[in-house]
Amino acid sequence: MEFYDGQIDPELFVKETLSVTANRYLRLRKFFIIFGVLNLLLFVIVLIASYVDMKGIENKIKTNIANELNSTKLLMSMNIKGALNDLFFLSDVIDQEFNILSQNKKNAVTKTLYNFIKNSDSYDQARILNTDGIEEIRINRAGDTLAHVVPKDELQDKSDRDYYHESIALSTSVAYISKLDLNIENKVIEVPYKLTLRIATPIFSKGILEGVLVLNFLGSTLLADAVNILKQGESMSGDKYFLMNSKGDPLAYIEWADQGIRTRMLGPDAAYAFHETFKRSNRDIFIQQDGTYSSGDIIFSKTTIRVDSTASKSNKRYDLVKVNVLPHDDLDESDLVLITTTCNVSYIPTLLKLIHRNQIPFFWLEAIFFFVATLYSGNLVKEIILENAIKVAAAYDPLTTVYNRRFGILFLKNEMKKIDRIGGVVTLFVIDVNNLKKVNDTCGHGAGDKLLRLVAERLKSEIREYDVVCRIGGDEFIVAFSGTGLESASSVVERVRLGLGKDHCEKFNGIGVDFSYGGVEYNKYKFSTFEEFLHEADERMYEDKKRRKQGRE
């Protein structure tokens, strides 16, 4: 068709052509708008799903870190308790055997303290002060070298020290616990830095006050020892650990990497590491209430170790792990604050910031969409890996909320090593819940779970805070009594058993609530391995089960 053939109006043709072009343009633009909006919505959905997944992973890590922190707190408190046991033991020996005013007896006391310091790597000094605060005896230990008795002309006047004034006024079998701080010699902080916890108690001879016994407990390894025990054989979530005093001053810092402690710092060096980790928010971190929090790409958990500055042997007041119910302004100077952090949850904060500020051009949206989809798939893999790590690393049994087999074995092995090194006692019981299968068959598995929780709750309610109860199998538990012999521990377990049978039989359609148990007290000359120790208790449990079964028949 010719343009000017006289049959088509040129003006109308131009208008129609422009209209068709405009419609095609509008349809194309509409397509791109709809396509872009759909992609944007899908992108937002994927982003939200990623965020929800990351929060789920974060919450799991928070739970794991909180469990790890509480376990660390328990182990540290048990170490302090062990130091108090050593102090009271030496005090009892001196009270009963020696009169330090006699030169012969003074020599005997010196020899006793010398042998104690020589054979213990937890202390670097033992002293006896007379009633005027003057050193009568001092045994020093420097590093890994042998202990030595300080000559008489080098003994010092300690009458101006807090631990002398606080302890000289105490009664027998009561100890003073100082704050954990850097050691000071001649009014100067000792270098290299050394954290020291001084524990002191008065000593008597035939009821007459003779002076004060002082032990310098090496707090420098307090945090490291606890972390090493927790990390044995497993990979926990925490990678940085801080120990602080009640004023918020960092005392010790440990960084864990590659199955070992990579960095260990004390005093001012620990303070520098704390400020570098938390930057300008470091003071806000300290004043937070005990709990688990997120700060940027860091998850951290915080707890307080309440240390009673006057620990009494007779009324068990040195159960050092207590619930922090006071504001931080009311913390005692002996209290400690423990913080664990991890930096494993920084996934896509930069992407979130760019979207929030509208700095992503439209033509990059498709590329970002595919990038986010790929990242989301990667997050799913990370979630599986982290979830498995968390399941392996968790220290608690999910059904009964007591410690699991892994933590129980670590605790007992550590107790055995400690007893082999410095003495003491630990008693182990293996407990097997009776009638669990009958309860499951008769009342359902929900009732069986309820029975296991009931036994665990009653055991936890009867033991002390520094004793440990663990579930090691389907219907089996172990209970470890630290510092308690077999006879005393047996009475506790039997009291639990009788209480269960008396109070809870009616809850399971008349099926008796009972358990069999076997206990054994650790003897380093009899048991060369942990497995032998556990096997002996297990055998005694089966003997008890057999006797009860024969009795019913």
Secondary structure, 3 states (H helix, E strand, C coil): CCCCCCCCCHHHHHHHHHHHHHHHHHHHHHHHHHHHHHHHHHHHHHHHHHHHHHHHHHHHHHHHHHHHHHHHHHHHHHHHHHHHHHHHHHHHHHHHHCCCCCHHHHHHHHHHHHHHHHCCCCEEEEEEEECCCEEEEEEECCCCCCCEECCHHHCCECCCCHHHHHHHCCCCCEEEECCCEECEECCEECCCCCEEEEEEEEEEECCEEEEEEEEEEEHHHHHHHHHHHHHCCCCCCCCEEEEEECCCCEEEEEEEECCEEEEEEECHHHHHHHHHHHHHHHHHHHHCCCEEEEECCEEEEEEEECCCCEEECCCCCCCCCCCCCCCHHHCCCCCEEEEEEECCCCCCHHHHHHHHCCCCCHHHHHHHHHHHHHHHHHHHHHHHHHHHHHHHHCCECCCCCCEEHHHHHHHHHHHHHHHHHHCCCEEEEEEEECCHHHHHHHHCHHHHHHHHHHHHHHHHHHCCCCCEEEECCCCEEEEEEECCCHHHHHHHHHHHHHHHHHHCHHHHCCCCCCEEEEEEECCCCCCCCHHHHHHHHHHHHHHHHHHHHHHHC
